[in-house]
Amino acid sequence: MLKRVRRGAAILALMASAAACGGTAKPVAQAQPTIAVVATTTQVADLTRQVEGDAVQVTQLLRPNVDRTTSTRPPPTCRP
């Protein structure tokens, strides 16, 4: 009889702890800060956008279809 009581108490405790773990509350959405990323080539910029999604703001230095060895940026767009 004592074994049955212990076993029942153990099962009841297990069920109570399992019920406590399975909450139905939805997580609160927190605004994450956007990270500014500067990418040199279009490939790096595209890869960064695909991996990080909306979490980053990507600035790409080279335009598409431009040779990276001959490309120069005008002075007003280059800032320290």
N, C-alpha and C positions, 0 to 999 in steps of 0.2 A: 504494500500500500504506500509506503514512504517513497519507493522507487517511482511509482506512478505520479505522485505529487511533484517530486523533483523533476521528472521528465516533462510533466505538464507545465511547470513553472519555467523550465528552460525553453520549451517551445513558445510559450507566451512571450518571454523576454526576447527571443529571436524575432518573432513576428512584430513586436513593438519597435525593435531597433530597425528592422527592414522598412517598416512603414514610415519611420522618422527620416530615413535616408531618401525615400522616393518622393520628395516634395514636388508640387506642381507649380510653384511660383516661377514666373518667367524672370530671367536675369534683367537687371536694369541696364539699359543701353547707356554707356558713358561715351561722351564725346572725346575722341582721341585727337591729339594735336596732329596737324599735317606736317610732315617733314619735307623740307626743301632739298631736292637732289639735283645736282648738276651733272649731266652726262656729256661726255665728249663726242661720242659717235651715235648714229641713229640706232645701231644694234644694241648698244648699252642702254639707251633710253627706252627702247621697246621692251627689252628684257626687264628693266626695273619696273615699268608700268604693269607688265604681266604678272610679275611676282608680288609686288606690293599693292597693286590696285589703287584704291582711293586714299590709302594711307599716306601717299607721297604726292608732292607736286614736282614733276620732272621738268627741268629746263635743259633743252638739248642745244649744244653749241653749234654743231654742224647741221646744215639743212640736208634733206635727202638728195642723193645723186650728186654730191659734191666731193671732189677729191680732197681727202684730209691733208695731203702734203702741200697742196697749193692754196688751201682755203685760208682766208684771213677775215677777222671780224672787224667791222668799223669801230673806231674808238668810242663812240657814244654807248655802245652796247656792252663794252668791257668795263666792269666796275670792280674795285677791290672788295 
